[in-house]
Amino acid sequence: MTKSSAPKDSNARETTLDGKPLDALGRALRSHYDDLLRQPLPARFEALLAELDAEEKAARRRTERDRD
């Protein structure tokens, strides 16, 4: 970890959050993203993933064939 080279102002206040706001923020974010993760993938996205997978498999087969 590196230290900041910025001069420290003796009059500056250090702002911190206590645990309660951070816990509430964490719960809200988890709730939001948990809902997103539970939603099904759109059909078009699944089709694109399948195309990518097929391309990767074909490239792997070509590489293995070229080695032989």
PyMOL commands that set and color helices and strands:
alter all, ss='L'
color gray80, all
select helices_A, chain A and resi 19-38+43-67
alter helices_A, ss='H'
color red, helices_A
deselect
rebuild
show_as cartoon
